[in-house]
């Protein structure tokens, strides 16, 4: 049975567009209708041009999108809802104009001009055609400021003599607006509307910005803050040192090309540099000393470079730029040239590691070298003054009594470095030196001080991770072992005192470059003397026996700072080897080995033997693949994990001979490691 048709009152609307546009025709569908609707159909006349299932839409808008529309697409479009009944829900009349409005090249957008400029707001017909017989209106906001109709042009109120069209170019489709002598009041949004018969087309908005061209001490300053609110009203001060090369900053705001402009720099009333018609001329007494950044004029950079500055160059400098009838003057740049600067003898990166308890020197010197005896010297940590030298007296800041001082005997040579004694964690931070001589006040760059806690660790790189609570070395009787111990930073231990203890017994002492062995350990213990320079204080213990089992402690003394670390040693009466030929040999201390086996083997034996040869019948034997236990021998029984039943075999009849090898059937590529427990 066909769906019933319901007579309703569809809503009518009109949409205007231009050729080439993408148009969306919309109709509103109510919740009541959407509940009984399965499909939406769009018709142009009697032809169905689009249909789609309503889907999950409950209520709202349904739409038809037409792309790249043509004039022939004009007409009436009807939207119908089909389901339990058919209902007409909307009618849209589409009118497609035979032309559109476009700018000449760039999209409609932002146009920037300066007070007094003549501004052109571009607008053209597309496709190109004559506009002589059309009606053209230009609006600023809602105000009509210019009308062209029947060959006549009228100007809007307050725009008399200031607006016009390029009437001689109307035949070419040029509808652009000329706005003369623009001012800041002309800032705003402009739009063009064209009527031709039934075609009514309007352009996108064209934004006009009129802003006074100014000179600022920073590039792109207009993007940061309005000039009227900015601090540029105050002269900028540039600090320099004798013989330096300095830049006196000055930029056009907004940043437009200064190439066609005239640029003059003055010191006081003396013109010291002129740029005109692409040529730079230096003023008297400044030959070879001044220049502009010619390659940056295009970006509005009119800064002055001043070479080999001296104290006589102190003073105020001004820049003057002439652009057509507009003349701008900067607020000035004050140059202050000091006769010295502060330098560090080494960079922060070159400073060796410093640790709690160390004495630290923050290097600072006058350059060129001169006496600092008559100067005032202040050292700051962050904003707190911690040391002052004035009139030959050194005063320490609160909390730094007895801990800070200057090298007063070296002030004559310009050394104003700070000595900080017995550094602590609280001393970490930023330090600054400030030196004053008459009107000259010079400040260093910041020194960043960070002290480390020197510790003992089992690994030379262990300081990057959390310290281990215990460290155990396993070895077999008769071998030589290393009990590892390292300074947490790669720092020489040659000048430190090193002691190794087993329990309370001192078994090895390193002091003043000499190693002494403890009683009962003669010829059995030693340090790696060649590696002390790298912070390696490990102990070598030769021919270990079961009696050597226990806890060993390393104690290192650096000045008044003591560090300790412990290592546990476990000596087994046997070891594991992977060849029967190695059984009984004393060489090697490895507790296991790696073995790689490729595809293609039906049966593979992973060899493992106890050395010295002895029965393994009473031992517990575990075989692992990676970290997974795959086979256990215990109390005479062999247990295999799921997935390995029937695939792995321990040679129980050979355990008496110390053979604890594993046979694996249907071998794949494996890496295995051995672990045994007695």
Secondary structure, 3 states (H helix, E strand, C coil): CCCEEECCCCEEEEEEEECCCCEEEEEEECHHHHHCEEEEEEEECCEEEEEEECCCCCCEEEEEEECCCCHHHCEEEEEEEEECEEEEEEEEEEEEECCEEECCCCCCCEEEECCCCCEEECCEEECCCCCCCCEEEEEECCEEEEEEECCEEEECCCCCCCEEECHHHHHHCECCEEECCCCHHHCEEEEEEEEECCEEEECCCEEEEECCCEEECCCCHHHCCCHHHCHHHCCEEEEEECCCCEEECCEEECCCCCCCCEEEEEECCEEEEEEECCEEEECCCCCCCEEECHHHHHHCECCEEECCCCHHHCEEEEEEEEECCEEEECCCEEEEEECCEEECCCCHHHCCCCECCCCEEECCEEECCCCCCCCEEEEEECCEEEEEEECCEEEECCCCCCCEEECHHHHHHCECCEEECCCCHHHCEEEEEEEEECCEEEECCCEEECCECCCEECCCCHHHCCCCCCCEEEEECCCCEEECCEECCCCCCCCCEEEEEECCEEEEEEECCEEEECCCCCCCEEECHHHHHHCECCEEECCCCHHHCEEEEEEEEECCEEEEEEEEEEEECCEEECCHHHCCCCCCCCCCCCCEECCCCCEEEECCEEECCCCCCCCEEEEEECCEEEEEEECCEEEECCCCCCCEEECHHHHHHCECCEEEECCCCEEEEEEEEC
